[in-house]
Amino acid sequence: MELTTEEQRLCQDIRRLHLESSYSYRVNLLMNLLDHRLGNNQICCSYKEKDGYKIVDEIVVYVLRQGEDLMKKRCAEISQLLLTALTLLQRLEREGYITTKDSPFNDFSEISCGAGTPSTCLKREVITDSTILELMNKYLSKEIFVTEKFESLCSSFD
């Protein structure tokens, strides 16, 4: 499988989260995968009920207060990171490198990641891209499990 440098880094993070997870403490979730990459910025997702299912209602990117051009650039970078992570998970699952299952840790109406806070960040961008929303609905509340095939893939770029 051909992967970009960013996708390889994300795979290494998936591997690390998998190793840190235990039966009682699961950390192999999408938001944990993104958390340390956001620095002092934040992604916040809210859910709503529709036909008895939780669906992602809104994805908001909050960025550190700085110059307007820098905030726009950082929003674009975070949106791209989110899309890259989601499409990577989709490819890895489709090709048998990972499996996913519903997480027991999904009883929330809002979830966020990143070290940003409302006092240090500005609400900058609401993500409305249908591909991102669809993939967030698929992967946001899933645990990620790696296969031996995934371990072999990761060892090829160690």
C-alpha positions, 0 to 999 in steps of 0.5 A, spaced: 500 500 500 502 506 497 502 511 503 504 519 503 508 521 509 502 524 513 499 517 512 505 513 515 505 518 521 497 517 522 499 509 521 504 510 527 499 513 531 494 508 530 499 503 532 501 507 538 494 508 540 492 500 539 498 498 544 496 503 549 489 500 549 487 495 554 480 492 555 478 497 561 481 503 557 480 504 550 484 510 547 484 507 540 479 512 537 479 517 532 479 523 536 485 521 540 488 519 533 487 527 532 488 530 539 496 531 539 496 533 532 492 539 533 496 543 538 492 549 541 487 548 536 480 544 537 475 540 533 468 539 536 463 535 534 456 535 536 451 529 535 443 529 534 438 524 534 435 522 527 431 516 526 433 513 532 441 513 531 446 519 533 449 522 527 454 528 527 450 534 526 456 539 526 464 539 526 467 546 528 474 547 528 477 552 533 484 555 532 488 559 536 487 567 536 493 570 531 493 573 525 487 572 520 491 569 514 494 564 519 488 562 522 485 561 515 491 557 513 491 553 520 483 552 519 485 549 512 490 545 515 486 542 520 480 540 515 485 537 511 488 533 516 481 530 518 480 528 511 486 525 510 485 521 517 478 519 515 480 517 508 486 513 511 481 509 516 476 508 510 482 505 505 485 501 511 479 498 513 477 496 506 483 493 504 483 489 511 489 493 515 484 495 520 477 493 523 472 497 527 467 496 532 462 500 536 465 503 542 462 503 548 464 510 550 460 513 545 454 516 550 455 523 549 452 529 545 458 533 543 466 531 543 472 535 542 479 534 541 485 538 541 488 543 547 484 549 545 479 552 549 474 557 548 478 563 551 484 561 547 481 560 540 476 563 536 470 559 532 473 559 525 470 554 521 464 549 520 465 543 516 460 542 511 463 537 506 459 531 505 464 526 505 467 529 511 461 528 515 459 521 512 466 519 514 465 522 521 459 518 522 462 512 520 468 512 524 467 517 530 464 513 535 468 506 533 474 503 536 480 501 531 483 495 531 489 493 527 491 486 524 497 483 523 497 485 516 497 492 519 503 491 523 507 489 517 505 495 513 508 499 519 514 495 520 516 497 512 516 504 514 519 504 521 
